[in-house]
Every structure is written in structure tokens, then in C-alpha cells.
């Protein structure tokens, strides 16, 4: 290149270099802003996820408290008295009551209870509803005996 040519276009070259430096700086600044914006969006999403989890945790905690309040408070003999009262109100005769402790966790006992009853259909359904309404009892088996009106009911009950 000729020096005269460079001197002739020196202002254009200088302007071109300034424009290139400004474009390079603008690109780096813009990329930095994009990275910060992406991080901010990720943080906002994380905050929303935490809020959802906190709401779920509160709901689960409330459900756990509700369930603990509904657990039958007393020993197996208190539950037997409850069952006898429910049977009396349902016009059901309890022929046998057989409890068996399955598991003890903290202050709670999971007990499998089997009862042999004599009842008509209405009395049977009323007794089943009474058992299921105690949130700590879950019927696992209902078996009709050969004799008319005789049933065998097995269920789990949680006692505290």
C-alpha cells in the first residue's frame, strides 16, 4: 500500500476502526445483558417452583394434622366399645372380635381386627359405614359365611 493512499483515506480508516470497536463493545454488552436476563428468568421460575412446593407442603401438613385428629384415640378396648355401640345402633350382633397388632410406629399402633357378625343387609352397610367413618379404619375384606346373615369383616385400625 502506498502511504499517500493511506493518508488520503486516514479519516475513513479511523472512522471504520471506531465503528468496529463500538460494534464489538456493543455486542459484548448485549451478550452480557442476555446472560443476565436468562439468569433472572431462571431465578423467577425457581421462585415460582418454590412457591408451588410451599403451597403443596402446607396442604400436605394440613391433611396430616386432619388425619392425626381423626385417628382413634384410645386402646383396642376403647375401639371395641366403639364397635359394639356402632353394632348396637346398626342392629348387628358381634359374634367374635379378634385383634392382632401388626406394627407399632412412634405412639401409633396398626391393628388388624377381624369380627364375625350376624346382620341383615341394612345393618351390615350401616356398620361398614360406621367403621369407615372412623378415618383410622380401613376395611380390607368382607366375606359372607354359608349361614344366612353371617359375615366376616377384616380391617386395619390405627390407634394412638
CNS distance restraints for C-alpha pairs under 8 A (distance, minus, plus):
assign (resid   1 and name CA) (resid   5 and name CA) 7.22 0.50 0.50
assign (resid   1 and name CA) (resid   6 and name CA) 7.51 0.50 0.50
assign (resid   2 and name CA) (resid   6 and name CA) 6.54 0.50 0.50
assign (resid   3 and name CA) (resid   7 and name CA) 6.15 0.50 0.50
assign (resid   4 and name CA) (resid   8 and name CA) 6.03 0.50 0.50
assign (resid   5 and name CA) (resid   9 and name CA) 6.35 0.50 0.50
assign (resid   6 and name CA) (resid  10 and name CA) 5.60 0.50 0.50
assign (resid   9 and name CA) (resid  13 and name CA) 6.25 0.50 0.50
assign (resid  10 and name CA) (resid  14 and name CA) 6.00 0.50 0.50
assign (resid  11 and name CA) (resid  15 and name CA) 6.04 0.50 0.50
assign (resid  12 and name CA) (resid  16 and name CA) 6.01 0.50 0.50
assign (resid  13 and name CA) (resid  17 and name CA) 6.11 0.50 0.50
assign (resid  14 and name CA) (resid  18 and name CA) 6.16 0.50 0.50
assign (resid  15 and name CA) (resid  19 and name CA) 6.08 0.50 0.50
assign (resid  16 and name CA) (resid  20 and name CA) 6.17 0.50 0.50
assign (resid  17 and name CA) (resid  21 and name CA) 6.13 0.50 0.50
assign (resid  18 and name CA) (resid  22 and name CA) 6.09 0.50 0.50
assign (resid  19 and name CA) (resid  23 and name CA) 6.07 0.50 0.50
assign (resid  20 and name CA) (resid  24 and name CA) 6.07 0.50 0.50
assign (resid  21 and name CA) (resid  25 and name CA) 6.14 0.50 0.50
assign (resid  22 and name CA) (resid  26 and name CA) 6.01 0.50 0.50
assign (resid  23 and name CA) (resid  27 and name CA) 6.06 0.50 0.50
assign (resid  24 and name CA) (resid  28 and name CA) 6.35 0.50 0.50
assign (resid  25 and name CA) (resid  29 and name CA) 6.15 0.50 0.50
assign (resid  26 and name CA) (resid  30 and name CA) 5.96 0.50 0.50
assign (resid  27 and name CA) (resid  31 and name CA) 6.07 0.50 0.50
assign (resid  28 and name CA) (resid  32 and name CA) 6.19 0.50 0.50
assign (resid  29 and name CA) (resid  33 and name CA) 6.32 0.50 0.50
assign (resid  30 and name CA) (resid  34 and name CA) 6.20 0.50 0.50
assign (resid  31 and name CA) (resid  35 and name CA) 6.24 0.50 0.50
assign (resid  32 and name CA) (resid  36 and name CA) 6.23 0.50 0.50
assign (resid  33 and name CA) (resid  37 and name CA) 6.00 0.50 0.50
assign (resid  34 and name CA) (resid  38 and name CA) 6.14 0.50 0.50
assign (resid  35 and name CA) (resid  39 and name CA) 6.23 0.50 0.50
assign (resid  36 and name CA) (resid  40 and name CA) 6.09 0.50 0.50
assign (resid  37 and name CA) (resid  41 and name CA) 6.15 0.50 0.50
assign (resid  38 and name CA) (resid  42 and name CA) 6.21 0.50 0.50
assign (resid  39 and name CA) (resid  43 and name CA) 6.15 0.50 0.50
assign (resid  40 and name CA) (resid  44 and name CA) 6.15 0.50 0.50
assign (resid  41 and name CA) (resid  45 and name CA) 6.21 0.50 0.50
assign (resid  42 and name CA) (resid  46 and name CA) 6.14 0.50 0.50
assign (resid  43 and name CA) (resid  47 and name CA) 6.13 0.50 0.50
assign (resid  44 and name CA) (resid  48 and name CA) 6.29 0.50 0.50
assign (resid  45 and name CA) (resid  49 and name CA) 6.17 0.50 0.50
assign (resid  46 and name CA) (resid  50 and name CA) 6.14 0.50 0.50
assign (resid  47 and name CA) (resid  51 and name CA) 6.21 0.50 0.50
assign (resid  48 and name CA) (resid  52 and name CA) 6.25 0.50 0.50
assign (resid  49 and name CA) (resid  53 and name CA) 6.16 0.50 0.50
assign (resid  50 and name CA) (resid  54 and name CA) 5.98 0.50 0.50
assign (resid  51 and name CA) (resid  55 and name CA) 6.16 0.50 0.50
assign (resid  52 and name CA) (resid  56 and name CA) 6.21 0.50 0.50
assign (resid  53 and name CA) (resid  57 and name CA) 6.02 0.50 0.50
assign (resid  54 and name CA) (resid  58 and name CA) 6.17 0.50 0.50
assign (resid  55 and name CA) (resid  59 and name CA) 6.24 0.50 0.50
assign (resid  56 and name CA) (resid  60 and name CA) 6.07 0.50 0.50
assign (resid  57 and name CA) (resid  61 and name CA) 5.97 0.50 0.50
assign (resid  58 and name CA) (resid  62 and name CA) 6.13 0.50 0.50
assign (resid  59 and name CA) (resid  63 and name CA) 6.18 0.50 0.50
assign (resid  60 and name CA) (resid  64 and name CA) 6.08 0.50 0.50
assign (resid  61 and name CA) (resid  65 and name CA) 6.22 0.50 0.50
assign (resid  62 and name CA) (resid  66 and name CA) 6.14 0.50 0.50
assign (resid  63 and name CA) (resid  67 and name CA) 6.10 0.50 0.50
assign (resid  64 and name CA) (resid  68 and name CA) 6.10 0.50 0.50
assign (resid  65 and name CA) (resid  69 and name CA) 6.21 0.50 0.50
assign (resid  66 and name CA) (resid  70 and name CA) 6.42 0.50 0.50
assign (resid  67 and name CA) (resid  71 and name CA) 6.36 0.50 0.50
assign (resid  67 and name CA) (resid 135 and name CA) 7.10 0.50 0.50
assign (resid  67 and name CA) (resid 136 and name CA) 7.89 0.50 0.50
assign (resid  70 and name CA) (resid 134 and name CA) 6.85 0.50 0.50
assign (resid  70 and name CA) (resid 135 and name CA) 5.59 0.50 0.50
assign (resid  70 and name CA) (resid 136 and name CA) 6.58 0.50 0.50
assign (resid  71 and name CA) (resid 134 and name CA) 7.39 0.50 0.50
assign (resid  71 and name CA) (resid 135 and name CA) 6.29 0.50 0.50
assign (resid  71 and name CA) (resid 136 and name CA) 4.85 0.50 0.50
assign (resid  71 and name CA) (resid 158 and name CA) 6.35 0.50 0.50
assign (resid  71 and name CA) (resid 159 and name CA) 6.30 0.50 0.50
assign (resid  71 and name CA) (resid 160 and name CA) 6.89 0.50 0.50
assign (resid  72 and name CA) (resid  79 and name CA) 7.42 0.50 0.50
assign (resid  72 and name CA) (resid 134 and name CA) 7.12 0.50 0.50
assign (resid  72 and name CA) (resid 135 and name CA) 7.92 0.50 0.50
assign (resid  72 and name CA) (resid 136 and name CA) 6.16 0.50 0.50
assign (resid  72 and name CA) (resid 157 and name CA) 8.00 0.50 0.50
assign (resid  72 and name CA) (resid 158 and name CA) 6.65 0.50 0.50
assign (resid  72 and name CA) (resid 159 and name CA) 5.19 0.50 0.50
assign (resid  72 and name CA) (resid 160 and name CA) 6.47 0.50 0.50
assign (resid  73 and name CA) (resid 159 and name CA) 6.07 0.50 0.50
assign (resid  73 and name CA) (resid 160 and name CA) 5.24 0.50 0.50
assign (resid  74 and name CA) (resid  78 and name CA) 5.62 0.50 0.50
assign (resid  74 and name CA) (resid  79 and name CA) 6.99 0.50 0.50
assign (resid  74 and name CA) (resid 159 and name CA) 6.28 0.50 0.50
assign (resid  74 and name CA) (resid 160 and name CA) 5.97 0.50 0.50
assign (resid  75 and name CA) (resid  79 and name CA) 6.52 0.50 0.50
assign (resid  75 and name CA) (resid 159 and name CA) 6.34 0.50 0.50
assign (resid  75 and name CA) (resid 160 and name CA) 7.12 0.50 0.50
assign (resid  76 and name CA) (resid  80 and name CA) 6.10 0.50 0.50
assign (resid  76 and name CA) (resid  99 and name CA) 7.70 0.50 0.50
assign (resid  76 and name CA) (resid 159 and name CA) 7.35 0.50 0.50
assign (resid  77 and name CA) (resid  81 and name CA) 6.24 0.50 0.50
assign (resid  78 and name CA) (resid  82 and name CA) 6.26 0.50 0.50
assign (resid  79 and name CA) (resid  83 and name CA) 6.08 0.50 0.50
assign (resid  80 and name CA) (resid  84 and name CA) 6.05 0.50 0.50
assign (resid  80 and name CA) (resid  97 and name CA) 7.87 0.50 0.50
assign (resid  81 and name CA) (resid  85 and name CA) 6.15 0.50 0.50
assign (resid  82 and name CA) (resid  86 and name CA) 6.18 0.50 0.50
assign (resid  83 and name CA) (resid  87 and name CA) 6.02 0.50 0.50
assign (resid  83 and name CA) (resid 131 and name CA) 7.55 0.50 0.50
assign (resid  84 and name CA) (resid  88 and name CA) 6.08 0.50 0.50
assign (resid  84 and name CA) (resid  94 and name CA) 7.36 0.50 0.50
assign (resid  85 and name CA) (resid  89 and name CA) 6.24 0.50 0.50
assign (resid  86 and name CA) (resid  90 and name CA) 6.11 0.50 0.50
assign (resid  86 and name CA) (resid 127 and name CA) 6.31 0.50 0.50
assign (resid  86 and name CA) (resid 130 and name CA) 6.46 0.50 0.50
assign (resid  87 and name CA) (resid  91 and name CA) 5.93 0.50 0.50
assign (resid  87 and name CA) (resid  92 and name CA) 4.80 0.50 0.50
assign (resid  87 and name CA) (resid  93 and name CA) 6.55 0.50 0.50
assign (resid  87 and name CA) (resid  94 and name CA) 7.13 0.50 0.50
assign (resid  87 and name CA) (resid 123 and name CA) 7.93 0.50 0.50
assign (resid  87 and name CA) (resid 127 and name CA) 6.02 0.50 0.50
assign (resid  88 and name CA) (resid  92 and name CA) 5.96 0.50 0.50
assign (resid  88 and name CA) (resid  93 and name CA) 7.33 0.50 0.50
assign (resid  90 and name CA) (resid 122 and name CA) 7.86 0.50 0.50
assign (resid  90 and name CA) (resid 123 and name CA) 4.81 0.50 0.50
assign (resid  90 and name CA) (resid 124 and name CA) 7.49 0.50 0.50
assign (resid  90 and name CA) (resid 126 and name CA) 5.66 0.50 0.50
assign (resid  90 and name CA) (resid 127 and name CA) 5.91 0.50 0.50
assign (resid  91 and name CA) (resid 119 and name CA) 7.20 0.50 0.50
assign (resid  91 and name CA) (resid 123 and name CA) 5.75 0.50 0.50
assign (resid  92 and name CA) (resid 117 and name CA) 6.76 0.50 0.50
assign (resid  92 and name CA) (resid 118 and name CA) 5.98 0.50 0.50
assign (resid  92 and name CA) (resid 119 and name CA) 4.92 0.50 0.50
assign (resid  92 and name CA) (resid 120 and name CA) 7.71 0.50 0.50
assign (resid  92 and name CA) (resid 123 and name CA) 5.77 0.50 0.50
assign (resid  92 and name CA) (resid 124 and name CA) 7.09 0.50 0.50
assign (resid  92 and name CA) (resid 127 and name CA) 7.60 0.50 0.50
assign (resid  93 and name CA) (resid 117 and name CA) 5.51 0.50 0.50
assign (resid  93 and name CA) (resid 118 and name CA) 5.15 0.50 0.50
assign (resid  93 and name CA) (resid 119 and name CA) 6.57 0.50 0.50
assign (resid  94 and name CA) (resid 115 and name CA) 6.83 0.50 0.50
assign (resid  94 and name CA) (resid 116 and name CA) 6.02 0.50 0.50
assign (resid  94 and name CA) (resid 117 and name CA) 4.47 0.50 0.50
assign (resid  94 and name CA) (resid 118 and name CA) 6.58 0.50 0.50
assign (resid  95 and name CA) (resid 115 and name CA) 7.30 0.50 0.50
assign (resid  95 and name CA) (resid 116 and name CA) 5.25 0.50 0.50
assign (resid  95 and name CA) (resid 117 and name CA) 5.29 0.50 0.50
assign (resid  95 and name CA) (resid 118 and name CA) 7.13 0.50 0.50
assign (resid  96 and name CA) (resid 114 and name CA) 7.96 0.50 0.50
assign (resid  96 and name CA) (resid 115 and name CA) 5.41 0.50 0.50
assign (resid  96 and name CA) (resid 116 and name CA) 5.07 0.50 0.50
assign (resid  96 and name CA) (resid 117 and name CA) 7.16 0.50 0.50
assign (resid  97 and name CA) (resid 113 and name CA) 7.09 0.50 0.50
assign (resid  97 and name CA) (resid 114 and name CA) 6.01 0.50 0.50
assign (resid  97 and name CA) (resid 115 and name CA) 4.60 0.50 0.50
assign (resid  97 and name CA) (resid 116 and name CA) 6.79 0.50 0.50
assign (resid  98 and name CA) (resid 113 and name CA) 5.54 0.50 0.50
assign (resid  98 and name CA) (resid 114 and name CA) 5.09 0.50 0.50
assign (resid  98 and name CA) (resid 115 and name CA) 6.23 0.50 0.50
assign (resid  99 and name CA) (resid 111 and name CA) 6.45 0.50 0.50
assign (resid  99 and name CA) (resid 112 and name CA) 5.74 0.50 0.50
assign (resid  99 and name CA) (resid 113 and name CA) 4.32 0.50 0.50
assign (resid  99 and name CA) (resid 114 and name CA) 6.45 0.50 0.50
assign (resid 100 and name CA) (resid 111 and name CA) 5.50 0.50 0.50
assign (resid 100 and name CA) (resid 112 and name CA) 5.16 0.50 0.50
assign (resid 100 and name CA) (resid 113 and name CA) 6.28 0.50 0.50
assign (resid 101 and name CA) (resid 109 and name CA) 6.90 0.50 0.50
assign (resid 101 and name CA) (resid 110 and name CA) 6.07 0.50 0.50
assign (resid 101 and name CA) (resid 111 and name CA) 4.27 0.50 0.50
assign (resid 101 and name CA) (resid 112 and name CA) 6.20 0.50 0.50
assign (resid 102 and name CA) (resid 109 and name CA) 7.59 0.50 0.50
assign (resid 102 and name CA) (resid 110 and name CA) 5.57 0.50 0.50
assign (resid 102 and name CA) (resid 111 and name CA) 5.37 0.50 0.50
assign (resid 102 and name CA) (resid 112 and name CA) 6.46 0.50 0.50
assign (resid 103 and name CA) (resid 109 and name CA) 5.92 0.50 0.50
assign (resid 103 and name CA) (resid 110 and name CA) 5.16 0.50 0.50
assign (resid 103 and name CA) (resid 111 and name CA) 7.14 0.50 0.50
assign (resid 104 and name CA) (resid 108 and name CA) 5.76 0.50 0.50
assign (resid 104 and name CA) (resid 109 and name CA) 4.49 0.50 0.50
assign (resid 104 and name CA) (resid 110 and name CA) 6.23 0.50 0.50
assign (resid 105 and name CA) (resid 109 and name CA) 6.44 0.50 0.50
assign (resid 107 and name CA) (resid 160 and name CA) 5.86 0.50 0.50
assign (resid 108 and name CA) (resid 158 and name CA) 6.53 0.50 0.50
assign (resid 108 and name CA) (resid 159 and name CA) 5.56 0.50 0.50
assign (resid 108 and name CA) (resid 160 and name CA) 4.60 0.50 0.50
assign (resid 109 and name CA) (resid 158 and name CA) 5.54 0.50 0.50
assign (resid 109 and name CA) (resid 159 and name CA) 5.15 0.50 0.50
assign (resid 109 and name CA) (resid 160 and name CA) 6.41 0.50 0.50
assign (resid 110 and name CA) (resid 156 and name CA) 6.65 0.50 0.50
assign (resid 110 and name CA) (resid 157 and name CA) 5.81 0.50 0.50
assign (resid 110 and name CA) (resid 158 and name CA) 4.54 0.50 0.50
assign (resid 110 and name CA) (resid 159 and name CA) 6.52 0.50 0.50
assign (resid 111 and name CA) (resid 156 and name CA) 5.57 0.50 0.50
assign (resid 111 and name CA) (resid 157 and name CA) 5.32 0.50 0.50
assign (resid 111 and name CA) (resid 158 and name CA) 6.25 0.50 0.50
assign (resid 111 and name CA) (resid 159 and name CA) 7.61 0.50 0.50
assign (resid 112 and name CA) (resid 154 and name CA) 7.05 0.50 0.50
assign (resid 112 and name CA) (resid 155 and name CA) 5.74 0.50 0.50
assign (resid 112 and name CA) (resid 156 and name CA) 4.49 0.50 0.50
assign (resid 112 and name CA) (resid 157 and name CA) 6.45 0.50 0.50
assign (resid 113 and name CA) (resid 154 and name CA) 5.69 0.50 0.50
assign (resid 113 and name CA) (resid 155 and name CA) 5.46 0.50 0.50
assign (resid 113 and name CA) (resid 156 and name CA) 6.14 0.50 0.50
assign (resid 113 and name CA) (resid 157 and name CA) 7.31 0.50 0.50
assign (resid 114 and name CA) (resid 152 and name CA) 6.95 0.50 0.50
assign (resid 114 and name CA) (resid 153 and name CA) 5.62 0.50 0.50
assign (resid 114 and name CA) (resid 154 and name CA) 4.30 0.50 0.50
assign (resid 114 and name CA) (resid 155 and name CA) 6.53 0.50 0.50
assign (resid 115 and name CA) (resid 152 and name CA) 5.79 0.50 0.50
assign (resid 115 and name CA) (resid 153 and name CA) 5.38 0.50 0.50
assign (resid 115 and name CA) (resid 154 and name CA) 6.53 0.50 0.50
assign (resid 116 and name CA) (resid 150 and name CA) 7.16 0.50 0.50
assign (resid 116 and name CA) (resid 151 and name CA) 5.80 0.50 0.50
assign (resid 116 and name CA) (resid 152 and name CA) 4.58 0.50 0.50
assign (resid 116 and name CA) (resid 153 and name CA) 6.54 0.50 0.50
assign (resid 117 and name CA) (resid 150 and name CA) 5.67 0.50 0.50
assign (resid 117 and name CA) (resid 151 and name CA) 5.33 0.50 0.50
assign (resid 117 and name CA) (resid 152 and name CA) 6.41 0.50 0.50
assign (resid 117 and name CA) (resid 153 and name CA) 7.89 0.50 0.50
assign (resid 118 and name CA) (resid 149 and name CA) 5.26 0.50 0.50
assign (resid 118 and name CA) (resid 150 and name CA) 4.51 0.50 0.50
assign (resid 118 and name CA) (resid 151 and name CA) 6.35 0.50 0.50
assign (resid 119 and name CA) (resid 123 and name CA) 5.59 0.50 0.50
assign (resid 119 and name CA) (resid 124 and name CA) 5.67 0.50 0.50
assign (resid 119 and name CA) (resid 149 and name CA) 5.11 0.50 0.50
assign (resid 119 and name CA) (resid 150 and name CA) 6.49 0.50 0.50
assign (resid 119 and name CA) (resid 151 and name CA) 7.61 0.50 0.50
assign (resid 120 and name CA) (resid 124 and name CA) 6.07 0.50 0.50
assign (resid 120 and name CA) (resid 149 and name CA) 5.65 0.50 0.50
assign (resid 121 and name CA) (resid 125 and name CA) 6.21 0.50 0.50
assign (resid 121 and name CA) (resid 149 and name CA) 7.85 0.50 0.50
assign (resid 122 and name CA) (resid 126 and name CA) 6.13 0.50 0.50
assign (resid 123 and name CA) (resid 127 and name CA) 6.11 0.50 0.50
assign (resid 124 and name CA) (resid 128 and name CA) 6.15 0.50 0.50
assign (resid 125 and name CA) (resid 129 and name CA) 6.13 0.50 0.50
assign (resid 126 and name CA) (resid 130 and name CA) 6.21 0.50 0.50
assign (resid 127 and name CA) (resid 131 and name CA) 6.19 0.50 0.50
assign (resid 128 and name CA) (resid 132 and name CA) 6.08 0.50 0.50
assign (resid 128 and name CA) (resid 139 and name CA) 7.98 0.50 0.50
assign (resid 129 and name CA) (resid 133 and name CA) 5.86 0.50 0.50
assign (resid 130 and name CA) (resid 134 and name CA) 6.80 0.50 0.50
assign (resid 131 and name CA) (resid 137 and name CA) 6.19 0.50 0.50
assign (resid 131 and name CA) (resid 138 and name CA) 7.65 0.50 0.50
assign (resid 131 and name CA) (resid 139 and name CA) 7.81 0.50 0.50
assign (resid 132 and name CA) (resid 136 and name CA) 7.96 0.50 0.50
assign (resid 132 and name CA) (resid 137 and name CA) 5.75 0.50 0.50
assign (resid 132 and name CA) (resid 138 and name CA) 6.12 0.50 0.50
assign (resid 132 and name CA) (resid 139 and name CA) 7.11 0.50 0.50
assign (resid 133 and name CA) (resid 137 and name CA) 7.75 0.50 0.50
assign (resid 136 and name CA) (resid 156 and name CA) 7.87 0.50 0.50
assign (resid 136 and name CA) (resid 157 and name CA) 5.31 0.50 0.50
assign (resid 136 and name CA) (resid 158 and name CA) 5.08 0.50 0.50
assign (resid 136 and name CA) (resid 159 and name CA) 7.42 0.50 0.50
assign (resid 137 and name CA) (resid 155 and name CA) 6.62 0.50 0.50
assign (resid 137 and name CA) (resid 156 and name CA) 5.46 0.50 0.50
assign (resid 137 and name CA) (resid 157 and name CA) 4.18 0.50 0.50
assign (resid 137 and name CA) (resid 158 and name CA) 6.57 0.50 0.50
assign (resid 138 and name CA) (resid 155 and name CA) 5.37 0.50 0.50
assign (resid 138 and name CA) (resid 156 and name CA) 5.26 0.50 0.50
assign (resid 138 and name CA) (resid 157 and name CA) 6.51 0.50 0.50
assign (resid 139 and name CA) (resid 153 and name CA) 7.32 0.50 0.50
assign (resid 139 and name CA) (resid 154 and name CA) 6.06 0.50 0.50
assign (resid 139 and name CA) (resid 155 and name CA) 4.05 0.50 0.50
assign (resid 139 and name CA) (resid 156 and name CA) 6.47 0.50 0.50
assign (resid 140 and name CA) (resid 153 and name CA) 7.88 0.50 0.50
assign (resid 140 and name CA) (resid 154 and name CA) 5.75 0.50 0.50
assign (resid 140 and name CA) (resid 155 and name CA) 5.02 0.50 0.50
assign (resid 140 and name CA) (resid 156 and name CA) 7.22 0.50 0.50
assign (resid 141 and name CA) (resid 152 and name CA) 7.91 0.50 0.50
assign (resid 141 and name CA) (resid 153 and name CA) 5.74 0.50 0.50
assign (resid 141 and name CA) (resid 154 and name CA) 5.02 0.50 0.50
assign (resid 141 and name CA) (resid 155 and name CA) 6.70 0.50 0.50
assign (resid 142 and name CA) (resid 151 and name CA) 7.02 0.50 0.50
assign (resid 142 and name CA) (resid 152 and name CA) 5.85 0.50 0.50
assign (resid 142 and name CA) (resid 153 and name CA) 4.63 0.50 0.50
assign (resid 142 and name CA) (resid 154 and name CA) 6.51 0.50 0.50
assign (resid 143 and name CA) (resid 151 and name CA) 5.62 0.50 0.50
assign (resid 143 and name CA) (resid 152 and name CA) 5.02 0.50 0.50
assign (resid 143 and name CA) (resid 153 and name CA) 6.39 0.50 0.50
assign (resid 144 and name CA) (resid 149 and name CA) 7.73 0.50 0.50
assign (resid 144 and name CA) (resid 150 and name CA) 6.15 0.50 0.50
assign (resid 144 and name CA) (resid 151 and name CA) 4.50 0.50 0.50
assign (resid 144 and name CA) (resid 152 and name CA) 6.34 0.50 0.50
assign (resid 145 and name CA) (resid 149 and name CA) 7.66 0.50 0.50
assign (resid 145 and name CA) (resid 150 and name CA) 5.19 0.50 0.50
assign (resid 145 and name CA) (resid 151 and name CA) 5.37 0.50 0.50
assign (resid 145 and name CA) (resid 152 and name CA) 6.99 0.50 0.50
assign (resid 146 and name CA) (resid 150 and name CA) 7.34 0.50 0.50
